[in-house]
Amino acid sequence: MHNNPVALVTGANQGIGLQIAKDLVTHGFTVLVGSRNLERGEAAAKEVGPDARAIQLDVTDENSIVAAAKRIRSELGRLDVLVNNAAIADTRRLPGMSVEEYSKSTRPSVVSLDELRAVFETNVFGVVAVTQAMLPLLREAPAARIVNVSSGVGSLTRNSDPAYPWRSIFGPVYPASKTALNAMTLAMAIELESTGIKVNAACCGHADGRGGRPRASAPRAPRSGWSDGHLLQPGRPAPVVISFIRVIPPYTPGDSGATKDRKNLTQRRKGENGGQINSKKMTKGTNDT
């Protein structure tokens, strides 16, 4: 049994996922850098540090998911945190095409169904598939956490407001996939709330998916009511994700979520996070459907 808490981050070979992996290591986690391409994952793991390991994981490939779960159990014997970060924005956006131009080509009346299926396969079905495969391990952890990396552009409440600055680009591909992810997150939270496994959706801001750097051209959404609506800053990666999972109690072999004293854990979370983060209270602006 591995002594340190273990976290799996999907799509962690670049961008936000890589930055989350780096943050988790600084908080004492052994981090599994999930990557479709193992060589890229290994390069990323070296960048993260000695407490990171690459693991081949394609969230759209059932065999890859099953193999990853088996490897985690055989090599580490535990999984405390799952960060479902892997996602794609599109498959047909041409080089040089602006977000506005692409959004016009993906209106409901003209969107390619192949494009729609491809994005949902990764952003929605992939999350469910990976979570299902990792749940047996997570159920054995003393205080497991699942964080689904979502986006405020999927909020139906915000997009229903004519004053919302990104309303014009809301469409059935990437934005709607994040709406569906928010719904899946709530469904997971409701199912798992009696187990003590906390499930949250987090919006990390706007970043270059290749390097985690802020996008200079990204419009700023209103920040009222957001704990995480900032642009990512270099060296300050995805703090909202860490806030959901940083309180992991010491692990005792044989202990499980079913036997852990949840009252004590809740008190600790109140003290460190300024209030309990429970399964039904996900990130404001990303949990509405």
Secondary structure, DSSP 8 states (H G I E B T S, - for coil): --SS-EEEETT-SSHHHHHHHHHHHHTT-EEEEEESSHHHHHHHHHHH-TTEEEEE--TT-HHHHHHHHHHHHHHTS---EEEE----S-SS--TT--HHHHHHHTSTTT--HHHHHHHHIIIIIHHHHHHHHHHHHHHHSSS-EEEEEE-GGG-HHHHTSTT-TTGGG--TTHHHHHHHHHHHHHHHHHHHGGGT-EEEEEE---B-TTT--B-TT------TT-SS-S--BTTB--HHHHHHH-------TT--TTTS-HHHHHHHHHHHHSS---TT---TTTS--
